[in-house]
Amino acid sequence: MMPLKKCTAIKALLWLALTCVGAHAWAGQVAGTVMQLSGPLMAKKMDGKVKILAIKSEVEQGDTLLTEKETYALIKLIDSSEITLKPNTSFVIEQFSYTAEQPDGDHAIFSLLKGGLRSVTGLLGKRNKERFEMKTPAATIGIRGTTFIASYVAPSAMPLPTAAPAAGPGLAPGLYVHVLDGLIQVSNPAGAQNFAPGQFGFTPNFRQPPVLLPVNPGLPFTLPPAFLPSPSSGGAPAGGTKAAAIDCVVR
């Protein structure tokens, strides 16, 4: 008969092996495809390896996407949702799973570590809004079938702000949001706030609740010309908005 300690150790090793296999399979699942690029885009894999992406490259669960200072990148996810990353952005696809016939398996968890993006809700967010989560260092964004812009300004050595920023250059550190369509909820341990189309929001950190801003504080989101349709195409820019340049606040 096998000693109890040895049996316990074997069970532990088997559990660890199964966990590692499951994590590896989860990390390798395709989440979407790069549709447009205006510069270098890199994906840092969960094993630490870095891959340079091009148009039509696939992105996977577990990838950290990194844009350079001149790079805009449009990612189309497998549910037809779209994420457009601004320059100098770090964005993590923590989990994204979608199967048309299996709504119970829907999951969308992202992290915006720095920089900004525009998000256009796809099929997952329309049928399972509560399964969408975009985390940032200052708050978490939930959706209600939405197009929104978000930007996180990282703190510097300056003291953290205690009030919402005024319009103009030199934005205070924190999360900014601008809703173009639908509704979002921004929440953190200090409170929660809903934002409707045309509204701007801000929160500096997890210790202060999100607040409505009366005006655009001046954070531009201007797509490069290559992202816009030609006059003969008659289409809208990728991402579903009509404006060529959107000056807005993001969280």
N, C-alpha and C positions, 0 to 999 in steps of 0.2 A: 504493500500500500504506500502511495506517495506521501511523504511528510507534508504536514499542513503548511509550513512556511514556503516550501518549494512550490506547492500547488498554488498558493496565493501569489507568488512571484510570477508564475507562468500566466495566470489570469491577468495580472497587471500588464505584462508585456503584450499579451494578445489585445487587451483593450487599447493600449497605446498605439499598437500597429493599426488597428481598425480606425482609430481616431485620425491618425496621420493620413491614411488612405482616403478617408472621407474628406478631410480638409484639402488634400491635393486635388481631388475630383471637383470639389466646390470651386477652388481657385481657378481651374482651367476652363470653366464654362464660358462660352462666348456671350458677351453682353451686348455688343453692337459693332459698328463699323465706322471708320473715319470717312466722312463724305467730302469735306473741304478743309484745306489748309492754306495758311498764308506764310508759313515759316516752319522751323523745326518743332516737332512734337515727340516727346519721349514717354515711354511707359516703364515704370519701375515695377518689376514683378515681385511676388511675395518671397521669392528666394533671393532677392537682392539684385538680380540681373537687370540691366537696363537695355531696352530695345528702342531703336529709332523707328517711328511709325511714318507711314506714307498714306496717301489717299487709297482707300479700299483695304487698309490694314484692319484687322479685327482687334477689338479690345475685350478684355476678359474680367470676370469677377476677381477682385483682389488687386487689380492694377491701380497704381498711382500715376495719373497723367500729369505731365509737366510741360507747360508752354514756355517758350523763350520770350524775350522782351518785345519782339515784333510779331508774335504768333497768335493768330486766331485759329481755333479748330472746331469744326462742327462734327459732333458724334451723333449718329443715328442709332438708337437702341433697337432691340429686336421687337419691341412693341410699337414701333414707329414714333416714339417720343424722341426729342432732340435736346441735346445739351451743346451750347456754343460757349467755348472757353475763351476768356480774354487773355492777353499777354500776361506773363509773370504769374500764372495761376498754378496751384497745386490742388488736384481734385482726385478723390479716391472713390472707385466703384467698390464699395464694401460688399454689397450683395445685390444682384439683379437676376431674377428668374421670372420668366413669363412663358406660358404655354397657352395657346388660344383655347384649348379644350379643358384646361385645368385651372380655373380661377382661384381655387383654394391654395395653389402653389405660388401665387404672386408675392414677390418681395422686391422692394426697391429701397436700398439704403445707400446713401452717398455721404461723403464728407468734403466740404470745401475748406481746405486748410489755409489758403490765402488766395488773393486775387478775386476774380469775378467771373460770372457766367450768366447765360440766359437759358431758361428751362422752358420747354414746351411739352405739356402733358401728352402722353400717348394712351394706348388702349388700357394699359395696366392702371394708370392713374384715374381713368374714367370709370372703371368698373370696381376698383378697390382703392379708393382714395386714402383710406386709413393705412394702407400698406406702403405708402411713400413717405420717406423721411430723408431730409437733407440736413446733416449736422454741420455746425460751424463752431469755432471756438467761443462764440458769444451766445448762440441760441440754436434751436432746431426749427426748421421750416416744414410745415405740413401743407398739403394742397387740397383744393376743392375743384379740380378740373381747371387748369391754370396755365397762363404764360406769365412768367415773372423774371425779373433780373435781380441778381444778388451779388454783393461784393463784400469781401471782408478785408478791412484795412488793419494790418497787424500793429500791435502797440510798439512804441519805441521807448527810449529812456525817459520820455516826458511823462508827467503824472497822468493817470487815467482821468477822462472827463467825467464830470458829474451832471452835465446837462447835454441836451441835444445840440449838435453842431449848427452853426449858422451857415448860410449859403456862401460859397466862395472856395478859393483854393485852400490847400492844406487841411484836408478832412481829418477830423479826430479819429483815432483808432476805434474800431468796432464794426458791427454788421449793419449794412444798409440794404434795403429792399425797395423794389418798385414793381407794382403789379400792373401788367398790361391787359390781362383778361382773367376772369374768374375771381378766385378768392384764395388767400393764403393765411395761415396762422403761424405767427412767430412766437415761440415759447421758450422759457428757461425757468430755473427754479424761482426767480423773482416775480414771474407773472407771464401772461399771454395776451396777445393782441391780434385781432383780425385786420387784414388790409384788403381793400377792394380796388377795382380798376382805377388807375390814375393816382393812387395814393403812394406815399413814400413812408418808409419806416426806418427806425434806428434803435440799436441797443449797443452800448459799449462793451458789455461783458455779462457773464452769468449772474452777477450780483445786482444788476439793475434791469427792470422790466422794459420790454420793447415799447416805443412811443411813436405816435404819428407825427411826421414832420409836415409843417405847413407849406413848404416849398421844396423844390428840387435843390439839394445841397450842392450839386455841381459835379457829379461823377459820370463822365461820358461813357457810352457804349456804342462805338461807331464801327460798323462792319467794314472791312476792306472792300474795294470795288470788285475783286474777284468773287466775292460771296453774293453779289447782287445779280439778278437776271438781266440778260441782254434785252434791249427794247423789243426785239422780234419775238422773244419767248412769251411775253405777256404774263409771266408768272410772278409770284411774290417771292421775296428773298427766302432762302432756306431758313426754316424756323418759324414761318407763318406770320411774320409781321410785315407791314406794308412800308414802314419808314426805312429809308436807307441809313439814317443815323438816329440813334436814340440817346438823348442826353438824360440820364436818369440816375437815381440812387439805387445802389444794390447793397445787400447786407453782407 
